[in-house]
Structures are given as structure tokens and as C-alpha cells.
Amino acid sequence: MSLEKLQIYDLRLIEQADLALSPSFNLIYGKNASGKSTLLEAVDILSRGRSFRSRIVRELIRKDAQYLTLSASILDSSGLKHRVGIQKQRQATRLRIDGKPIQTMSTLATLLPVQLIHPEGYTLISGAPPERRAYMNWGVFHVKHEYLSVWRRYQRALQQRNKALRVHAPKETVSAWHTELQQTANEIDTLRSNYIAALTSHITQYSNLLFANDVVRVDYKRGWLNEESMFEALERKLPIDLDRGFTSVGPHRADLAVYLHDQQAAAYASRGQQKTLVAVLRLAQASLLLATQQSSCIFMVDDLASELDSDHRKAFLSALKNLKCQTIVTAIDPAFVNGEDFPEGRVFHVKQGRVQRSE
């Protein structure tokens, strides 16, 4: 799939921009604070409903504007065209697909799978568990379509148990949610563990490409002890949870441990190695999506030259071409990004929030 056109109104310093994108490779260059990252931000918001740079809506809306509007023409994996749009005000968000209003971002996310690497992306390796759960959830959501409904069931039961814990409800009231939590947790665990198992060969493939002889391994930690059921874990943790006021075990506490040469990468890998590991993990997800769903994703890299050195950049871009990913990268200096392998590539120059295609 690919974005054919992207229109932006009142996002940060960009008052208006209209881009006709290449289905293969797009380079956006400009000085720092010129607005080039904002173009990636626009695609990210269209895909997830929020920005990788800020969750505060007022920071996204251009000064003196009341709302921001983003729209795009999409060519999906089956060759059908769609028009998608999102409008964000400080207190409201409106979504549309093909002129019809939709109520949930998941509908838009299904249509527009996006992988993003940005300067703070190394936190996928060394940051808190929510970063890695989000990575896992993205993959399972796009490969196993039943995942979303199970996750929502689990979240509803979890919210009810947490509510009972916060008001110090009787143990029987809290425990009433344990059967539903166990059932949905088991389904989530099965979907996640199967996904990570399927992802392993793809991680190995791109580990060999970007790390040569360094071995990358990812271990899945489900969120409660392997030797006990979810029901047993909830019962065992009940006194502690009653004291703390929240549920301390379950899929919402899951994590991934990433290893490089049998050493945990979060503790032992250099910053450069962590960034390369992120590229491996993101490429692996794109590869598995293509293999299982016959669907490519949009791949965006903010400041490619700072994320990967020249040798890794060449290998990385070659991998994206083989994966049929529409690629959008930013750079301060276009000389640092070689797009020669993409004959249909396009280049855009951004200056003070104004975007112009370079011939």
C-alpha cells in the first residue's frame, strides 16, 4: 500500500502543504526546525491518531488556528483507492474514510500501517516496557485481526477490577473479574507468543544483514509467571493489588527482552547498536506483514543519517526496496541519503514550513 497524496493544513508551522508522493522513495530535506519532521508527523497522526513527538493537541495546531486537518489518498494492497482524513481540535477529533465518518482509529490504522524510526526510537530497546508492548501490539494487530476485540475485552475487565481495587471493594467483588481476565489473557498470550515465534526468522534475516555475525534474540515475557495460570496469579497477587489499588499481573505488564550476543541490549549495547537493533526489529515486522498479509507498510525515518551510518543506510534502503515499502525519509543534507536504487524517487525541500518538490 502507499500514500499517493498528502494534504496538510495548520500542523505546527505548516499552514498548507500538498505533496504528490512517490510509491517507492521520498526524501524530504531542510534545515533543523524547517518543518521536515512535521511531514512525517502528519502521516503518523493519520495512522495512529497521535504524533510521535507530542500527545498534547494544542502543541500540534498552528498558532492562531482553531484546528488542524490532514487528508490523504491511499492505494491499498488490493489496488483500491481510499480517501482518509482527520481533523483535530483541542477537545475533539473527527475521522473520515471515503467521505464517511468513522468512530475509531483502529479502522484507519488497519488501512494505513506505518513503521517509524526517529531520533528517540532507541527507547524501544532501552526504554520502559510500554514501548515494547506497543511494538508487539502493532504487529499482532496487523497480522491477527481478532486481536483487537480480545484486547478490548481484556481492557474492560481490567478496568473494572482496578476500579474495585481503588475503592477497596470486598475481595469477592474483585475476584469476580478473574475468570474473564484469565480467558482473555490466555487468548492474548497465545496470539502474542505465536506472533513473536513467527517474527523470529525475520529478525534473524535482518540481524544477519545489519549486524553480520552478531546474534539478535528476542524473548517474550507474558506478564505473569510461566508456571502458574493467570487465575492463580491474580489470586496470589490479590492482597498486594488491594493495597496498591491496581492489577499488577497480566498481559498489560508484558515485555520483550532484546539480546545481542546473549547480552541484554538495554544494558550492554551502545547507542549506535541500539539504533541498528531498532531497524532490525522494524524491518522484521514489515517483512512478516508482507509474508502473511501480502501487504506492505509505509516506512518512515526521521533524520536517516543520524540513525544509521553509510554502510547500514545502503543495506537498510535496499531491504526496504525488496519489501516494497513506500519509504519517506528526512535529512538535513540530501547528499547523505543515496536514493539511486529508487528510479521513481522524489525529493522535497522544506524551508520555514513551505514544501516544494525538487526536480
N, C-alpha and C positions, 0 to 999 in steps of 0.2 A: 504494500500500500504506500501511498505518497500524498503529500500536500502539493496541490497544483498552484493554488494561490493563497496568499495570506494577507489579510487586511487588519490594520491596527489603528485604533482611534483612542487617543488620550491615555496611553500607557506610559507612565513615568514622563520622560521628557519628549516622547514621540507623540506629536499631535495627530499626525496621519502618515501612514505608510501602506504601500500596496506592492507586494512582491509576487512576481511570477517565478516560481521556484523550479529548478531542475529536478527531475525524478531521481537523479543519481547523486550529484555532488554540488554543494553550495558553500562558498567561502564568503564570510562576512568579516570585513576588516575595518579598522579605525582605531583612533587613539583611545586611551583609557577614558572612561566616562563619556564616550561619544554616543552610546546607546546600542552598541552591537549586542551586548548580552541581553538587552531588553527584547530583542527579536526572538532569542531562544526562550526567554521568559514567556512570551506570548504563546508559543507552541506548548510549553509546559502547562500553562493555565488552561488552554483548550483541552488538553489531555486529562489533567487531574483536578482542575478547578482551583488550583492554588499554585503559587510560584515557589521555585526552589530557593529564591532569595529572600522572601518575606511572606509571612502569613497575615500581615496587617494590611487590610484592603486600602486604607487611606494612603499608605505609602506607595501603592501601585497607581493610583489615579493621578493624572497630570494636574499640576497646580491650576486652580481656577475652574477645573472641570467637575461635573457632578457625578460622572461615571465613566468607566472605560468599556469599550466594545471591541471584541475580537471576532473575526469570522474567517472561514477557510473553505476552500473547495478541496474535497478529498476523493481520491481514486482508490477504492478498496481492493482487496486481494482478488475479488472475483471480477473486477473490471467495472463495477458500478460506481457512479459518481454521486457524492453527497455534499450538501452544504451544511456546515455546522457553525454555530455561533454561541457566544457567551457575553453577557453584559453584567458587569459588577458595579453595584453601588455600595456604599458603606454598610448598609444593613440588608441588602438583598442581592441575589444572584438569579439571573434568568438564562435558561438554556434552550437552544432550539436545534433540531436536526431536520433538514429538508423542509423548513418553514413551519414545523410543528413544535410546540413547546414540550419539553420533557422535564421530568421531576427529579431524576437522579443523575449524578455524574457518572455512575457506572456504565450507563448506556453510551455516553460519549467516550469514556475510557476504552470500552470494548472496540469502538470504531477507530480509535486513534492511539495505538500502542507506541509509547515513546520511551527510549532509553537515553539517559542524560549523564554525562560526565562533566563535572565542574570543579573549580579550584578547591572546594571544601569536600569533594566527593570521597577523599581518602577516609573520611569518618565511617564509611561503610565497613572498613577494616578495623579501625581503632576507636570508633565512637561507641555510643550506647546501643544496647540490644534493639531498640525500636528501629534503628537504621537497617539492621539486617532482617528484622521481621518484615519491614516494608519491601525489601528486596525479594524475600520469599513470597510475600503475598502477591506482588506484581506478577511473578512467574506463574504461580498456581492459578491465579485469577484468569490469566490469558490462555492457559493450557487446559484447565479443568473448569468448565463453565458452571458446574454445580457448586463450586467452592463458595461463591458469594452468598447463596441462600443459606448454606450451612453456617458460614461465618456470622451472618446476621442473627440466626437463631441462637448461636452461642453468645453473641454480644447482648442480646435481650435478656437471656437467663443470667448472665454475669452481672448486668446492671441491677437486676432485681435482687440478687444475692448481696451485692455490695450495698444496696440501699438498706436491706435488712440489717447488715452488719453495722452500718453507720448509726442506725437508731437503736442499736443494742436489742434487737428483737430476740425472742426466745430461740434456743438452738433448733427447735423443731421447725420454726419458720425459715431459718437459714438453710437447714438441711433439705427442705422441700424442693430446692432447686438442684440438688446434687445429681439426680437421675438424668435430667435434661442436660446438665453440663457434661456429665460423663458421655452421654450418647453423642452429642455434637463434638466434644473434644476428641473422641475416638475417630470420628469421620474426618475432622480437620487434620489430625495427626497422620492418618493414612494417606490423605491427599498430599500433604507436605512431604512426608518421608518418601513416597513414590516419586514425587517431583524431584527432590534432591538426588535420589538414586538415578533418575533419568538424566539429570543435569551433569552427573559426574564425568561421563565420557566427553562431553562438550568442554568442560573445564580442563580436562587433560589435553584436549586438542589445542586449545588456545594458550594453555600453560606452555606446551612444547613450542608454540610459535613465538611467544613473547619472553619466555624465561629460559629457553634452551633446555638445559638438563636439570633445572630446579623443579622439584615436585611440589605441586599445589594440591592440597586436600581440604575439603570442607566437611565438617562434622555437624550433623543436625542434633540439636538439643530440644526436646519436645516441650519442656516447661514443667514436667513433674518426673519423679524417679521412674526409671525403666522397669524396676522390679515390682511396682505397685500400679493398681488401676487408678484412674482419675478419681473414682468414687472414694477409694481408700485414701488418696492424697488429700482430698477435700475434708474427709473426716479427721484425718491426722492433724491437719493444719487449722481445724476449726477454732480451738482455743486461741491460737495466735492471731487468726483473722478477726475474731471477735474483739481482741484487744487493740488491733491496729485499724480496724474498720474497712478493710479491703481484702480481696481474694488474692492470695499470694502464690497460687499454683494454677497451671493451665496453659493452653495454647497462647494466651496473651502474654505469657512470660517466656515464650520460646526464644531460641537464639541459634546462631550459626557460629562455629569456631573455624577460622581460616588458618591453615597451616602452610608454611613454606619451609621445605626441608625438615619436616617434622617439628618445627618450632612455631609457636603461636605467633602469627604475623603481627598482631596488635602490639606485642611486646618487643619483638626482635627485628621485624622488617624495617628498613629505612623508609623515609617518606617517599622517596622515588619508587622503591619496591612496592609500597602500599598503593601508589597510584597505578602502577602497572598491574597489580592484582585486581584493582577495580576494573580496569579494561578487560582483563581475562574474564571476570565474573559477568560483566555486562555483555560481552561478545557471546559467552556461553548461553545466556538467556535468549539472545536474539537467534542463535543457531538452533536451539531446541524449539523455539516458537516456529521457525521456518520448517523444521523437520516434522513437527506434529500437526501443525495447523495450516501448513503451506501459506503462511502469512509472514511478510517481512514487517519490521518496525522502523520507525524513524529514529535515527541515531544522531544525537547532538553532543558536541563537545565544545565547552566554553574555554577558549584560550588553549587550543591544542598544543601549541609549542611549549607551554609551561607544564602540561600534563605528561608528555612523553618526549623522549629525546628523538633525534632524527632517524635512527635505525628503527626504533619502535614505532615511530609515526608511519613510516613506509609500510611496515608489516601490518599495522593496525588498519590503515586505509585499504590495503589490499584485501584484508579479511572482510571489511565492510562491503567492498565491491562484490566479493564472492557470495555474501549473504543477501545481496540485492536490497540492501538498506538504503533508503534515501538518507543522505548524510548532510548535516548542517554544522559547520564548524566556524568558530571565530578566531581571529588573530589580530595582533597589533600590526604586524608586518606580514603582508601576503607572501613574501619570499620564504618565510619559514614553513609554509604549507605547500606541498607539491601535489597538485591535483591533476597531473598529466595523465594518470591512469583513467581519468573520467572525461572522455571527449565531450560529453554533454554537460560538463560542469559550468556553473555560473558563479560570477563574482559580484559582490555588492559592497559598496563603500558607504560607511556611516560617518556622518560628521554633524555634531551638535543636534542629534535627533533626526536628521534628514537622511533618507536612504536613497542611493542611486546605484543602478546597475552599471558595472564597468564592462566595457566591451573588450 
